[in-house]
Amino acid sequence: MQTKRLFLRSLMALGAFASATTAFAATPIKFQLDWRFEGPAALFLQPVAKGYFKAAGLDVTVDAGSGSGGAIQRVASGSYDMGFADLAALMEFHANNPDVKDKPVAVMMVYNNTPASVMALKKSGLSKPTDLSGKKLGAPVFDAGRRGFPLFAKANKVGDVQWTSMDPPLRETMLVRGDIDAITGFTFTSLLNLEARGVKAADVVVMPFADNGVKLYGNAIIASAKLVRENPEAVRAFLKAFSKGAKEVMANPGAAIAYVKERDGIVNTALETRRLQLAIDSVINTADARAEGFGQVTPTRMALMASQVSDVYATKTRVNAEAVWNGRFLPPVADLEVFTKK
């Protein structure tokens, strides 16, 4: 009888342990970056490495990407739970896929301003937007700056331009060779790529969209409709842990690059530290972001962008800003106070 009681107690203890283990098992989150493991990826890799996501009950894995379009497609298909993508590309996906029931939504704004800019070499004589009229510009067909260039042109009274298409690795090379007069691209990507090709930063003319009348939002954290519907607490936990990490990354970008180096051992630490700092200064910790609040958007600006994307991207249906953005999962305001003083 005593043996039987001990056996039953053991079974009960095992059952309790199994229940506790299940209850506290971390929720797996597959996260898709928009691009390679470069400086800005530290914003996501650092909270993974320091255990912030784990402490929030999440088992987060971060994979390199190949563009915002790919990140959106993978989250939409269910291959990934969350991702990082250009908001204009997400708007385009929504408007061009009206029959897709479960579309990803943006849940936190990270790049409050688009990183897109027009860049030219000073020796070309181009110094301001109106100088671009009649010139030959180059960029991959999917480049965010090229897609949004009509807005830039309209805001700055730029006449017709000629476009040359190429694969991303050739963009800066063709500019240096003189095959094209100017390029569009993310400032913190193309500027450093030009330096890698022997061009000094002082010899590059940079015309950021955000400083020339184009107030598009940039990259946001997106979540699958399934995750939002079935596990909203996981989304909230992710954004809170991310915000904690982002505050530390912005306070000490140099230290954060170590976590990028862990994922890609061949990255140039000094170069990626500069890239991360450029991203922070130009699109994250900006005057617009400080006015609106980290992670947040303003309805009027969002609605204007939705209208602009509908027109410029010639979408099948009009973009519904309310369907693209869901800010209900943002952490409390105190957790979003992440900016260092400028």
Long-range contacts (C-beta under 8 A, 24 or more apart in sequence): 24-57, 26-54, 26-57, 26-58, 26-59, 27-57, 27-58, 27-59, 27-231, 27-234, 27-237, 28-58, 28-59, 28-61, 28-81, 29-53, 29-58, 29-59, 29-60, 29-61, 29-81, 29-82, 29-227, 29-234, 29-238, 30-61, 30-63, 30-79, 30-80, 30-81, 30-82, 31-60, 31-61, 31-62, 31-63, 31-80, 31-81, 31-82, 31-83, 31-84, 32-63, 32-65, 32-70, 32-71, 32-74, 32-75, 32-79, 32-80, 32-82, 32-83, 32-84, 33-62, 33-63, 33-64, 33-65, 33-71, 33-83, 33-84, 34-65, 34-67, 34-68, 34-71, 34-83, 34-84, 34-85, 34-86, 34-219, 35-64, 35-65, 35-66, 35-67, 35-189, 36-64, 36-65, 36-264, 37-64, 37-260, 37-263, 37-264, 37-267, 38-189, 38-260, 38-267, 38-272, 38-275, 39-188, 39-253, 39-257, 39-260, 39-271, 39-272, 39-273, 39-274, 39-275, 39-276, 39-277, 39-278, 39-279, 40-188, 40-275, 40-276, 40-279, 41-260, 41-263, 42-249, 42-253, 42-256, 42-257, 42-259, 42-260, 42-276, 43-110, 43-242, 43-245, 43-246, 43-249, 43-256, 44-84, 44-242, 44-245, 45-256, 45-259, 45-260, 45-262, 45-263, 46-245, 46-248, 46-249, 46-256, 46-259, 47-241, 47-242, 47-244, 47-245, 47-246, 48-259, 49-259, 49-262, 50-245, 50-248, 52-241, 52-242, 52-244, 52-245, 53-237, 53-238, 53-241, 53-242, 55-241, 56-237, 56-238, 56-240, 56-241, 57-234, 57-237, 58-234, 58-237, 58-238, 58-241, 60-238, 62-263, 64-263, 64-264, 67-142, 68-144, 68-219, 69-93, 69-142, 71-222, 72-104, 72-222, 75-104, 75-222, 75-223, 75-224, 76-100, 76-102, 76-103, 76-104, 76-224, 78-224, 78-226, 80-224, 81-223, 81-224, 81-226, 81-227, 82-221, 82-222, 82-223, 82-224, 82-227, 82-235, 82-238, 83-221, 83-222, 84-110, 84-219, 84-220, 84-221, 84-222, 85-219, 85-220, 85-222, 86-114, 86-144, 86-218, 86-219, 87-216, 87-217, 87-218, 87-219, 87-220, 87-305, 87-324, 88-114, 88-144, 88-147, 88-148, 88-216, 88-217, 88-305, 88-309, 88-313, 89-144, 90-220, 90-222, 90-324, 91-305, 91-306, 91-309, 91-310, 91-313, 91-315, 91-319, 91-321, 91-324, 92-309, 92-313, 92-315, 92-319, 94-319, 94-320, 94-323, 94-324, 95-309, 95-310, 95-313, 95-315, 95-316, 95-317, 95-318, 95-319, 95-320, 96-315, 96-316, 96-317, 98-316, 98-317, 101-225, 102-224, 102-225, 102-226, 103-225, 103-323, 104-222, 104-223, 104-224, 104-225, 105-222, 105-223, 105-225, 105-228, 105-323, 105-324, 105-325, 105-326, 106-220, 106-221, 106-222, 106-324, 106-325, 106-326, 107-220, 107-221, 107-222, 107-223, 107-228, 107-235, 107-239, 107-326, 107-327, 107-329, 107-330, 108-220, 108-221, 108-239, 108-242, 108-295, 108-327, 108-329, 108-330, 109-217, 109-218, 109-220, 109-289, 109-292, 109-295, 109-296, 109-297, 110-218, 110-219, 110-220, 110-221, 110-246, 110-284, 110-295, 111-217, 111-218, 111-219, 111-220, 111-279, 111-283, 111-284, 112-217, 112-218, 112-283, 112-284, 112-286, 112-288, 112-289, 112-292, 113-208, 113-209, 113-210, 113-215, 113-216, 113-217, 113-218, 113-282, 113-283, 113-286, 113-288, 113-289, 114-144, 114-145, 114-148, 114-209, 114-210, 114-214, 114-216, 114-217, 114-218, 114-283, 115-144, 115-186, 115-187, 115-188, 115-189, 115-218, 115-219, 115-279, 115-282, 115-283, 116-143, 116-144, 116-145, 116-148, 116-184, 116-185, 116-186, 116-187, 116-208, 116-209, 116-214, 116-216, 116-218, 117-145, 117-184, 117-185, 117-186, 117-187, 117-190, 117-206, 117-207, 117-208, 117-209, 118-145, 118-149, 118-152, 118-182, 118-183, 118-184, 118-206, 118-207, 118-209, 119-175, 119-182, 119-183, 119-184, 119-185, 119-187, 119-190, 119-191, 119-194, 119-204, 119-205, 119-206, 119-207, 120-175, 120-181, 120-182, 120-183, 120-204, 120-205, 120-207, 121-175, 121-176, 121-199, 121-203, 121-204, 121-205, 122-203, 122-204, 122-205, 123-203, 124-181, 124-182, 124-205, 126-181, 126-182, 126-205, 127-205, 128-207, 129-153, 129-156, 129-157, 129-158, 129-207, 129-212, 130-156, 130-157, 130-158, 132-158, 132-161, 132-181, 132-182, 133-158, 133-159, 133-160, 133-161, 134-159, 134-160, 134-161, 134-162, 135-161, 135-162, 135-181, 135-182, 136-161, 136-162, 136-163, 136-164, 136-180, 136-181, 136-182, 137-161, 137-162, 137-163, 137-164, 137-180, 137-181, 137-182, 137-183, 137-184, 138-163, 138-164, 138-165, 138-166, 138-171, 138-174, 138-175, 138-179, 138-180, 138-182, 138-183, 139-163, 139-165, 139-166, 139-171, 139-183, 139-184, 139-185, 140-165, 140-166, 140-167, 140-168, 140-171, 141-165, 143-184, 143-185, 144-186, 145-184, 145-185, 145-186, 145-209, 146-184, 147-312, 147-313, 148-209, 148-214, 148-216, 148-312, 149-184, 150-312, 151-209, 151-214, 151-216, 151-308, 151-312, 152-209, 152-212, 152-213, 152-214, 155-212, 155-213, 155-214, 156-212, 156-213, 172-196, 172-197, 173-197, 187-278, 187-282, 188-275, 188-278, 188-279, 188-282, 188-283, 189-275, 191-278, 192-271, 192-274, 192-275, 192-278, 196-271, 208-282, 210-282, 210-283, 210-286, 210-288, 215-288, 215-301, 215-304, 215-305, 216-305, 216-308, 217-297, 217-301, 217-302, 217-305, 218-283, 219-283, 223-326, 223-329, 228-326, 228-329, 232-328, 232-329, 235-329, 236-329, 236-331, 239-295, 239-329, 239-330, 239-331, 240-331, 240-335, 243-294, 243-295, 243-331, 243-335, 243-336, 243-338, 244-335, 246-294, 246-338, 247-337, 247-338, 249-276, 250-280, 250-284, 250-285, 250-338, 250-339, 250-340, 251-340, 253-277, 253-280, 285-339, 285-340, 285-342, 289-339, 290-339, 293-333, 293-336, 294-336, 294-337, 294-338, 294-339, 295-330, 295-331, 295-336, 296-327, 296-330, 296-336, 297-325, 297-327
